Amino acid sequence: MNLVRTLTLRQLQIFVVAARHLSYARAAEELHLTPPAVSMQLKQLEDNAGLPLFERMGRGVTLTQAGELLVHHALRILGEIKDAESNLQALLGAEVGKLSVGLVSTAKYFMPRLLAQFAEAHAGIEIEFTVGNREALLQKLQDNAIDLAVMGRTPVEIDAHAEPIARHPYVLIAPADHPLRHAECFDLQELRKETFLLREEGSGSRRVAEEMFKNHLFTPARSISLGSNETIKQAVMAGMGVSLLSLHTLPLELKTAELCILDVIGTPIERTWYVVHMNSKRLLPAGQKFREFLLDHAAIGLEREFNRYVSACKAS
């Protein structure tokens, strides 16, 4: 095996995209290639590596142990090349460059608007963002696959620098016709017969809910785990139960009054949004500008849109 002599950057790019989608066809679509071209490049990479990188599972594929190992190296290599390109662009002294931002799923409800504002003010900076769970973003930061991440907890697991950018309140939501929708400042025990709809194990939102239960010495009559904020919101609107969700995931439902916020003692539960980068990462001008933009604008934008709901919840 001699990957240095035979490996091409194009093969690595194709491999990383195929590993992300676990589909040759979807990789081909993203890369504007034909599926046979993708298959051929990956076959050459496997031949050069001397090990299979993918294993067929029904209509899709999954990474082998060798593939899991190689994908982290590939992300680091491509990340270093991206940094080299950005460094060279920075020498031009112009406002140009590329920026990769990772978002936890809850942040996808408000961050695109901030990204759009930033892009309008800095037209020469090319931005791409990816959405993933906390663990995936921490790995991407370590792999140098993203420059910055926006998440709801400081990452003590890795050597990273986190700065607070905005308040992040969690509220208890219920169907619009819930019997306690107009009740003022009531105890969580009043909901002891309710079904609580929770995010999956390991998610930040579930952790906040479990901390609330513990602090209130509360055990719900029944709980159901659901895999996304959207599924939970639809289930609450359908009358399946109540839930504790980030206020920032609810702009549309609150505007249309399809959900209500319950005025439970101890809510909203305040958390914080952070912008994070590795301590070993030298942020280039594009990354620095975006970091400064979030520090200056994120809190103002979120408070402008959501403060009326928080105030109503506290005062009702």
Buried (B, 14 or more C-beta within 10 A) or exposed (E): EEBEEEBEEEBBBBBBBBBBBBBBBBBBBBBEBEBEBBBEBBEBBBEBBEBEBBEEEEEBBEBBEBBEBBBBEBBBBBBEEBBEEBEEBBEEEEBBBBBBBBBBBBBBBBBEEBBEEBBEEBEEBBBEBBBBBBEBBBBBBBBBBBBBBBBBBBBEEEEBBBBBBBBBBBBBBBBBEBEBBEEEEEEBEBBEEBBBBBBEEEBBBBBBBBEBBEEBEBEBEEBBEBEEBEEBBBBBBEEBBBBBBBBBBBBEBBEEEBBBBBBBEEBBBEBBBBBBBBEEBEBBBBBBBBBEBBBEBBBEBBEEBBEEBBEEBEEE
